[in-house]
Amino acid sequence: MGSFKVKAKVRAVEGSKSIEVELLVDSGSTYTVLPQSVLNDLGVIPKSDVKLKIADGSTIVRKKGEVVLEIDGNSVTTQVVFGNEGVYLLGSVTMEEMALTPDLINKKLVPVEAYMMLV
């Protein structure tokens, strides 16, 4: 199985400057995470703090904002965590918002059906 990365374009919700990044697909991460310096350069404004449990079981607090993220022509406004340098993660919230799921065997994101239980 293993992990894989995807290319994405990211920009601030209120901005026009965008950059291309390579994100590690991490279904174990709730939120998408980008380095704080990248988000600051794009003009992303922190909206709130978020408590996060990390792999060693400890809890950290980070700033959270919103970006527009595009993968293969599929674009969504999503929450993003201001992370450490070198950390580029595509989290499960963003994948759900884009109706995508990881195919670990073929190392790509694949579409899934979106559901609505009420009509």
Summary of the structure (lengths in Angstrom):
residues: 119
radius of gyration: 14.3
end to end distance: 38.2
largest distance: 44.4
contacts: 325
relative contact order: 0.25
helix: 11%
strand: 50%
